[in-house]
Amino acid sequence: MSASTHAGAPVAARPLTIPVSETMPWLIGALVLGLLLYYFIGIDEGATSVFGNTMVIHEFVHDGRHFLAFPCH
């Protein structure tokens, strides 16, 4: 007997409902993480860095910048 039938009759699938109050922290966290990744990979240029005039972050993600088509030179 398959899992989708019970005594020969098909069982209707019910959609899973998740309240917005439970998903909002995950959505906000994903947005913040995405914006941070976008900044460090796509925008941080060393001279315009919020961490001062350092190229450490730029050099760390340099190849990833080119792979994702962000110009940096």
PyMOL commands that set and color helices and strands:
alter all, ss='L'
color gray80, all
select helices_A, chain A and resi 20-43+56-60+62-67
alter helices_A, ss='H'
color red, helices_A
select strands_A, chain A and resi 5-6+9-10
alter strands_A, ss='S'
color yellow, strands_A
deselect
rebuild
show_as cartoon
